[in-house]
Amino acid sequence: MKSLATLLTLFFLTSSAWASSQHGIEAHDPWVREAPPTARVLAAYLQLHNHGDKMRTLVSVESPSFKRIELHRSAEKDGMATMARVMKIMIPAHGKVSFEPGSLHIMLINPLAPLKSGDKVDLTLHFADGSSLNIRADVRRGGGGTSGMAHHHDPDHPMGMQKESHGDMKKHEHDH
């Protein structure tokens, strides 16, 4: 029986799924896109699965590695890349929501130290019901295309888009 407990512990330590059994939320494959050391913003991606019978609402994310974090949605409309802050994200009962390049993402603003591929980022996801889920995201190179958005180039932005040139995009200033 002791070996089974050890085996289960090893499985959960090496698994890329993070679960909150109390509320039925699982986070799968959390990762942060590597950016140049001088980047002021990075992006995190994952899939959230709601195994519960009630809709769950993600309202914020925090991390000791960043000054500020926001939920964002990127899209391409009429050949122009847009990004808008999202105040909440609904995860339907027995459903899932994907955060991926060119779509929903977690905008990580003003890192306290440069991150490189192989590093880990601790994130705490906060839900409207007061619960939270602690996860650890791997920092990776690339990890997915930005679809047709690569022509909007800004080397400091994880999506490669120009923050200043589109009405829905916000330029992220350093916090004082």
C-alpha positions as CSV (number, residue, x, y, z in Angstrom):
1,M,0.0,0.0,0.0
2,K,2.9,2.3,0.8
3,S,4.3,1.9,-2.8
4,L,0.9,2.8,-4.3
5,A,0.9,6.1,-2.3
6,T,4.4,6.8,-3.5
7,L,3.5,6.0,-7.1
8,L,0.4,8.3,-6.9
9,T,2.5,11.1,-5.4
10,L,5.1,10.8,-8.2
11,F,2.3,10.9,-10.8
12,F,0.8,14.1,-9.4
13,L,4.2,15.7,-9.1
14,T,5.0,15.0,-12.7
15,S,1.6,15.6,-14.2
16,S,0.8,18.8,-16.1
17,A,-2.8,18.8,-14.8
18,W,-3.6,20.8,-11.7
19,A,-6.8,20.1,-9.9
20,S,-9.1,21.6,-7.3
21,S,-11.2,18.6,-6.1
22,Q,-13.4,20.9,-3.9
23,H,-14.8,22.7,-7.0
24,G,-14.0,20.3,-9.8
25,I,-11.7,22.7,-11.7
26,E,-8.6,21.2,-13.5
27,A,-5.9,23.2,-15.3
28,H,-4.1,21.3,-18.1
29,D,-0.8,22.1,-19.7
30,P,-0.1,25.6,-18.2
31,W,2.8,27.3,-20.0
32,V,4.3,30.8,-20.4
33,R,5.8,31.9,-23.7
34,E,9.5,32.7,-23.4
35,A,10.2,36.4,-24.4
36,P,13.4,38.5,-24.7
37,P,14.9,39.3,-21.2
38,T,13.8,43.0,-21.6
39,A,10.2,42.1,-22.4
40,R,7.7,44.0,-20.2
41,V,4.8,41.6,-20.9
42,L,4.5,37.8,-21.4
43,A,1.6,35.5,-21.9
44,A,0.4,32.4,-20.2
45,Y,-1.7,29.7,-21.7
46,L,-3.6,26.6,-20.4
47,Q,-6.9,24.7,-20.6
48,L,-9.4,24.9,-17.7
49,H,-11.8,22.0,-17.3
50,N,-14.8,22.3,-15.1
51,H,-15.9,18.9,-13.9
52,G,-18.5,20.3,-11.6
53,D,-22.3,20.8,-12.0
54,K,-22.2,24.6,-11.8
55,M,-20.6,27.2,-14.1
56,R,-17.4,28.7,-12.7
57,T,-16.1,32.2,-13.3
58,L,-12.4,33.0,-13.4
59,V,-12.1,36.7,-12.2
60,S,-8.3,37.2,-11.7
61,V,-4.9,35.7,-11.6
62,E,-1.9,36.6,-9.5
63,S,1.8,35.6,-9.3
64,P,4.7,36.6,-7.1
65,S,6.8,36.9,-10.3
66,F,4.9,39.8,-11.9
67,K,3.7,43.3,-10.8
68,R,0.3,42.9,-12.5
69,I,-1.7,40.2,-14.3
70,E,-4.8,40.7,-16.6
71,L,-7.1,38.4,-18.5
72,H,-7.1,39.2,-22.3
73,R,-8.6,38.1,-25.5
74,S,-6.8,38.5,-28.9
75,A,-8.4,38.2,-32.2
76,E,-8.0,39.2,-35.8
77,K,-10.7,41.3,-37.4
78,D,-10.5,42.7,-41.0
79,G,-6.8,41.9,-41.1
80,M,-6.1,43.8,-37.9
81,A,-5.0,42.3,-34.6
82,T,-6.9,43.4,-31.6
83,M,-6.6,42.7,-27.9
84,A,-9.0,43.6,-25.1
85,R,-9.0,43.1,-21.4
86,V,-11.6,40.6,-20.1
87,M,-12.9,41.1,-16.6
88,K,-14.2,37.5,-16.2
89,I,-14.2,34.2,-18.0
90,M,-17.0,31.7,-17.7
91,I,-16.2,28.0,-17.6
92,P,-19.4,26.0,-18.2
93,A,-20.4,23.1,-16.1
94,H,-18.8,20.0,-17.5
95,G,-17.0,22.2,-20.1
96,K,-13.7,23.7,-20.8
97,V,-12.1,26.9,-21.9
98,S,-8.8,27.1,-23.7
99,F,-6.3,29.9,-23.3
100,E,-4.1,29.8,-26.4
101,P,-2.0,32.1,-28.7
102,G,-4.3,34.3,-30.8
103,S,-7.2,33.9,-28.4
104,L,-7.7,34.1,-24.6
105,H,-4.5,34.4,-22.6
106,I,-3.2,35.5,-19.3
107,M,-1.2,38.7,-19.7
108,L,1.7,38.8,-17.3
109,I,2.9,42.4,-16.9
110,N,6.2,43.7,-15.7
111,P,8.1,40.5,-14.7
112,L,10.3,40.9,-11.6
113,A,13.1,38.9,-13.2
114,P,13.8,37.6,-16.7
115,L,12.4,34.2,-17.5
116,K,13.9,31.7,-19.9
117,S,12.8,28.3,-21.3
118,G,12.8,25.7,-18.5
119,D,11.9,28.1,-15.7
120,K,8.6,27.7,-13.8
121,V,6.0,30.4,-13.0
122,D,3.6,30.0,-10.0
123,L,0.1,31.3,-10.7
124,T,-3.0,31.6,-8.5
125,L,-6.3,31.6,-10.3
126,H,-9.1,33.3,-8.4
127,F,-12.8,32.4,-9.0
128,A,-15.9,34.5,-8.3
129,D,-17.1,32.1,-5.5
130,G,-13.9,33.0,-3.5
131,S,-12.0,29.7,-4.3
132,S,-8.6,29.6,-5.9
133,L,-6.4,27.2,-7.8
134,N,-2.5,27.3,-7.5
135,I,-0.7,26.1,-10.6
136,R,2.9,26.0,-11.9
137,A,3.4,26.9,-15.6
138,D,6.5,25.9,-17.6
139,V,8.3,28.6,-19.6
140,R,8.7,27.4,-23.2
141,R,10.0,28.7,-26.5
142,G,7.4,29.3,-29.2
143,G,4.8,26.6,-28.5
144,G,2.3,27.6,-31.1
145,G,1.7,30.0,-33.9
146,T,0.0,33.3,-33.7
147,S,-2.0,32.5,-36.8
148,G,-2.1,35.6,-39.1
149,M,-0.9,38.0,-36.5
150,A,2.8,37.8,-37.0
151,H,2.8,40.8,-39.4
152,H,2.0,43.1,-36.4
153,H,5.5,43.0,-34.9
154,D,6.6,44.2,-31.5
155,P,9.5,42.2,-30.1
156,D,8.5,43.1,-26.5
157,H,5.0,41.7,-26.9
158,P,4.4,37.9,-26.5
159,M,1.9,37.9,-29.4
160,G,4.2,39.9,-31.7
161,M,1.5,42.6,-32.0
162,Q,1.8,46.4,-31.9
163,K,0.1,47.5,-28.7
164,E,0.0,51.2,-29.6
165,S,-1.6,51.0,-33.1
166,H,-5.0,49.4,-32.4
167,G,-7.8,51.0,-30.4
168,D,-8.6,47.8,-28.4
169,M,-4.9,47.3,-27.4
170,K,-3.5,48.9,-24.3
171,K,0.1,49.9,-23.9
172,H,1.3,48.5,-20.6
173,E,3.3,51.1,-18.6
174,H,5.7,50.3,-15.7
175,D,4.0,50.4,-12.4
176,H,5.4,53.1,-10.0
